[in-house]
Amino acid sequence: LLDGCSGCIAGTVAASRRVAGTRRVELEIGGERQRVEIELPVDHPAAQKSRVAFRPGRWKLFPAA
């Protein structure tokens, strides 16, 4: 996760859940509030409605439901 980074994807936390040793966070990004899911360490302080910016290191794309 990066603070004040150009070229990052930034969004607002919409949902969060714990899965094994990680936390999966859904972010709403862009004007249409599309959702992306990222994995964070369990102790990361991302709270509901907070802003998070990240630069993906690896990713998978799935069709919209």
DSSP file (Angstrom, degrees, kcal/mol; ACC not computed):
  #  RESIDUE AA STRUCTURE BP1 BP2  ACC     N-H-->O    O-->H-N    N-H-->O    O-->H-N    TCO  KAPPA ALPHA  PHI   PSI    X-CA   Y-CA   Z-CA
    1    1 A L              0   0    0      0, 0.0     2,-0.4     0, 0.0    53,-0.2   0.000 360.0 360.0 360.0 142.0    0.0    0.0    0.0
    2    2 A L        -     0   0    0     51,-1.8     2,-0.5     3,-0.1    51,-0.4  -0.916 360.0-141.5-127.8 147.0    1.3    3.4   -0.9
    3    3 A D  S    S-     0   0    0     -2,-0.4    49,-0.0     1,-0.2    51,-0.0  -0.925  83.9  -7.8-109.0 127.4    0.6    6.9    0.3
    4    4 A G  S    S+     0   0    0     -2,-0.5     2,-0.4     1,-0.2    -1,-0.2   0.885  90.1 161.0  61.1  42.6    0.5    9.8   -2.2
    5    5 A C    >   -     0   0    0     -3,-0.3     3,-0.9     4,-0.0     2,-0.3  -0.796  36.5-136.2-102.7 135.3    1.6    7.6   -5.1
    6    6 A S  T 3  S+     0   0    0     -2,-0.4     3,-0.1     1,-0.2     0, 0.0  -0.671  91.1  28.2 -84.0 143.7    1.1    8.5   -8.8
    7    7 A G  T 3  S+     0   0    0     -2,-0.3    -1,-0.2     1,-0.3     2,-0.2   0.535  94.3 126.6  85.1   6.5   -0.1    5.6  -10.9
    8    8 A C    <   -     0   0    0     -3,-0.9     2,-0.5    47,-0.1    -1,-0.3  -0.517  63.3-119.4 -92.2 163.3   -1.8    3.9   -8.1
    9    9 A I  E     -A   54   0A   0     45,-3.2    45,-2.6    -2,-0.2     2,-0.4  -0.911  33.9-168.6 -98.6 126.2   -5.4    2.7   -7.9
   10   10 A A  E     +A   53   0A   0     -2,-0.5    20,-0.4    43,-0.3     2,-0.3  -0.920  14.3 153.1-119.0 144.0   -7.2    4.4   -5.0
   11   11 A G  E     -A   52   0A   0     41,-2.5    41,-2.6    -2,-0.4     2,-0.4  -0.943  41.3 -98.6-156.4 176.9  -10.6    3.5   -3.6
   12   12 A T  E     -AB  51  28A   0     16,-2.0    16,-2.6    -2,-0.3     2,-0.3  -0.888  42.8-109.2-107.0 134.3  -12.9    3.6   -0.6
   13   13 A V  E     + B   0  27A   0     37,-2.6    36,-2.2    -2,-0.4    14,-0.2  -0.460  41.4 167.8 -65.3 122.2  -13.3    0.5    1.6
   14   14 A A  E     -     0   0A   0     12,-3.3     2,-0.3     1,-0.4    13,-0.2   0.704  64.7  -0.3-105.5 -30.8  -16.8   -0.9    1.0
   15   15 A A  E     - B   0  26A   0     11,-1.3    11,-2.7    32,-0.1    -1,-0.4  -0.987  57.7-167.1-157.7 155.7  -16.4   -4.3    2.8
   16   16 A S  E     + B   0  25A   0     -2,-0.3     2,-0.3     9,-0.2     9,-0.2  -0.993   9.0 171.0-149.1 140.6  -13.8   -6.3    4.7
   17   17 A R  E     - B   0  24A   0      7,-2.3     7,-3.1    -2,-0.3     2,-0.4  -0.993  30.4-119.2-148.8 153.1  -13.5   -9.9    5.8
   18   18 A R  E     - B   0  23A   0     -2,-0.3     2,-0.4     5,-0.2     5,-0.2  -0.791  26.0-178.6 -95.8 132.6  -10.9  -12.1    7.3
   19   19 A V  E >   - B   0  22A   0      3,-2.4     3,-2.4    -2,-0.4     2,-0.1  -0.955  59.1 -57.5-133.4 112.2   -9.7  -15.2    5.3
   20   20 A A  T 3  S-     0   0    0     -2,-0.4    -1,-0.0     1,-0.3     0, 0.0  -0.332 121.4 -13.9  53.0-123.2   -7.1  -17.4    7.0
   21   21 A G  T 3  S+     0   0    0     -3,-0.1    21,-0.7    -2,-0.1    -1,-0.3   0.247 128.9  62.6 -94.4  13.5   -4.0  -15.2    7.7
   22   22 A T  E <  S-BC  19  41A   0     -3,-2.4    -3,-2.4    19,-0.2     2,-0.4  -0.776  72.3-126.5-129.4 174.8   -5.1  -12.3    5.5
   23   23 A R  E     -BC  18  40A   0     17,-2.6    17,-3.1    -2,-0.2     2,-0.6  -0.993  17.1-148.9-122.4 129.1   -7.8   -9.7    5.2
   24   24 A R  E     -BC  17  39A   0     -7,-3.1    -7,-2.3    -2,-0.4     2,-0.4  -0.878  17.0-169.8-100.6 126.4   -9.8   -9.3    2.0
   25   25 A V  E     -BC  16  38A   0     13,-3.0    13,-2.6    -2,-0.6     2,-0.5  -0.955  13.9-147.4-120.2 130.8  -11.0   -5.8    1.4
   26   26 A E  E     -BC  15  37A   0    -11,-2.7   -12,-3.3    -2,-0.4   -11,-1.3  -0.863  18.6-164.4 -96.0 127.1  -13.4   -4.6   -1.3
   27   27 A L  E     -BC  13  36A   0      9,-3.2     9,-2.2    -2,-0.5     2,-0.6  -0.896  15.2-139.8-111.4 140.8  -12.7   -1.1   -2.6
   28   28 A E  E     -BC  12  35A   0    -16,-2.6   -16,-2.0    -2,-0.4     2,-0.3  -0.890  30.8-177.0 -95.5 124.6  -15.0    1.0   -4.7
   29   29 A I  E   > + C   0  34A   0      5,-3.3     5,-1.6    -2,-0.6     3,-0.1  -0.897  34.7   8.5-124.8 152.6  -13.1    2.9   -7.4
   30   30 A G  T > 5S-     0   0    0    -20,-0.4     3,-1.3    -2,-0.3     0, 0.0   0.111  96.1 -62.4  73.4 172.8  -13.9    5.4  -10.0
   31   31 A G  T 3 5S+     0   0    0      1,-0.3    -1,-0.2     2,-0.1    -3,-0.0   0.773 135.3  51.9 -65.3 -28.6  -17.1    7.4  -10.7
   32   32 A E  T 3 5S-     0   0    0     -3,-0.1    -1,-0.3     2,-0.0    -2,-0.2   0.423 108.7-125.9 -88.7   1.8  -19.1    4.3  -11.3
   33   33 A R  T < 5 -     0   0    0     -3,-1.3    -3,-0.2     1,-0.1    -2,-0.1   0.883  38.0-175.3  55.3  44.8  -17.9    2.8   -8.0
   34   34 A Q  E   < -C   29   0A   0     -5,-1.6    -5,-3.3    -6,-0.1     2,-0.4  -0.371  20.8-122.4 -63.8 149.7  -16.6   -0.4   -9.6
   35   35 A R  E     +C   28   0A   0     -7,-0.2     2,-0.3   -24,-0.0    -7,-0.2  -0.815  29.0 178.8-105.2 139.0  -15.3   -2.9   -7.0
   36   36 A V  E     -C   27   0A   0     -9,-2.2    -9,-3.2    -2,-0.4     2,-0.5  -0.948  19.1-139.9-126.7 152.4  -11.9   -4.5   -6.7
   37   37 A E  E     +C   26   0A   0     -2,-0.3     2,-0.3   -11,-0.2   -11,-0.2  -0.950  21.2 178.9-115.8 132.0  -10.8   -6.9   -4.0
   38   38 A I  E     -C   25   0A   0    -13,-2.6   -13,-3.0    -2,-0.5     2,-0.4  -0.916  24.8-125.8-127.1 156.3   -7.3   -6.7   -2.5
   39   39 A E  E     +C   24   0A   0     -2,-0.3   -15,-0.2   -15,-0.2     3,-0.0  -0.872  30.1 178.9-102.1 135.3   -5.6   -8.8    0.2
   40   40 A L  E     -C   23   0A   0    -17,-3.1   -17,-2.6    -2,-0.4     2,-0.0  -0.886  38.1 -89.3-127.2 158.7   -4.1   -7.0    3.2
   41   41 A P  E >   -C   22   0A   0      0, 0.0     3,-1.9     0, 0.0   -19,-0.2  -0.392  42.9-114.4 -61.9 149.5   -2.2   -8.1    6.3
   42   42 A V  T 3  S+     0   0    0    -21,-0.7   -20,-0.1     1,-0.3   -18,-0.0   0.835 114.7  53.6 -56.4 -34.8   -4.7   -8.8    9.2
   43   43 A D  T 3  S+     0   0    0      2,-0.1    -1,-0.3   -20,-0.0   -21,-0.0   0.391  77.0 122.2 -86.6   5.2   -3.3   -6.0   11.2
   44   44 A H    <   -     0   0    0     -3,-1.9    -4,-0.1     1,-0.1     0, 0.0  -0.480  63.7-134.9 -67.8 137.2   -3.7   -3.3    8.5
   45   45 A P        +     0   0    0      0, 0.0     2,-0.4     0, 0.0    -1,-0.1   0.164  49.9 145.5 -83.7  20.8   -5.9   -0.5    9.8
   46   46 A A        -     0   0    0      4,-0.0     2,-0.2     1,-0.0     6,-0.1  -0.427  30.3-169.7 -62.1 116.5   -8.2   -0.1    6.7
   47   47 A A    >   -     0   0    0     -2,-0.4     3,-2.3     1,-0.1   -34,-0.3  -0.668  34.1 -73.1-106.8 162.3  -11.6    0.8    8.2
   48   48 A Q  T 3  S+     0   0    0      1,-0.3   -34,-0.2    -2,-0.2    -1,-0.1  -0.279 120.1   9.5 -52.4 133.4  -15.0    1.0    6.5
   49   49 A K  T 3  S+     0   0    0    -36,-2.2    -1,-0.3     1,-0.2     2,-0.1   0.451  98.0 130.9  71.7   4.5  -15.2    4.1    4.3
   50   50 A S    <   -     0   0    0     -3,-2.3   -37,-2.6   -38,-0.1     2,-0.4  -0.452  61.0-110.4 -81.3 162.9  -11.4    4.9    4.6
   51   51 A R  E     -A   12   0A   0    -39,-0.2     2,-0.4    -2,-0.1   -39,-0.2  -0.778  33.4-176.3 -96.5 136.8   -9.3    5.6    1.5
   52   52 A V  E     -A   11   0A   0    -41,-2.6   -41,-2.5    -2,-0.4     2,-0.4  -0.998   6.7-165.9-132.4 135.2   -6.7    3.0    0.3
   53   53 A A  E     +A   10   0A   0     -2,-0.4   -51,-1.8   -51,-0.4     2,-0.3  -0.969  17.1 164.8-120.5 138.8   -4.3    3.4   -2.6
   54   54 A F  E     -A    9   0A   0    -45,-2.6   -45,-3.2    -2,-0.4    -2,-0.0  -0.976  33.6-140.3-148.6 159.6   -2.3    0.5   -4.0
   55   55 A R        -     0   0    0     -2,-0.3   -47,-0.1   -47,-0.2    -2,-0.0  -0.979  36.2-123.2-121.2 114.3   -0.2   -0.6   -7.0
   56   56 A P        -     0   0    0      0, 0.0     3,-0.1     0, 0.0   -18,-0.0  -0.289  23.8-173.9 -63.1 137.2   -1.0   -4.2   -8.0
   57   57 A G  S    S-     0   0    0      1,-0.5     2,-0.3    -2,-0.0     0, 0.0   0.751  79.1  -0.4 -95.4 -34.7    1.9   -6.6   -8.1
   58   58 A R  S    S+     0   0    0      2,-0.0    -1,-0.5     0, 0.0     2,-0.3  -0.975  76.1 176.2-149.7 153.9   -0.1   -9.4   -9.6
   59   59 A W        -     0   0    0     -2,-0.3     2,-0.3    -3,-0.1     0, 0.0  -0.971  22.0-146.1-155.4 164.0   -3.8   -9.6  -10.5
   60   60 A K        -     0   0    0     -2,-0.3     2,-0.4     2,-0.0    -2,-0.0  -0.985  18.0-142.8-133.0 143.4   -6.6  -11.7  -12.0
   61   61 A L        -     0   0    0     -2,-0.3    -2,-0.0     0, 0.0     0, 0.0  -0.898  15.8-172.9-108.3 139.0   -9.5  -10.3  -14.0
   62   62 A F        -     0   0    0     -2,-0.4     3,-0.1     0, 0.0    -2,-0.0  -0.954  32.1-100.2-126.6 147.2  -13.0  -11.7  -13.6
   63   63 A P        -     0   0    0      0, 0.0     2,-0.1     0, 0.0     0, 0.0  -0.325  46.1 -98.7 -64.4 149.1  -16.1  -10.9  -15.7
   64   64 A A              0   0    0      1,-0.1     0, 0.0     0, 0.0     0, 0.0  -0.415 360.0 360.0 -66.0 142.6  -18.6   -8.5  -14.2
   65   65 A A              0   0    0     -2,-0.1    -1,-0.1    -3,-0.1     0, 0.0   0.469 360.0 360.0 -80.2 360.0  -21.6  -10.3  -12.6
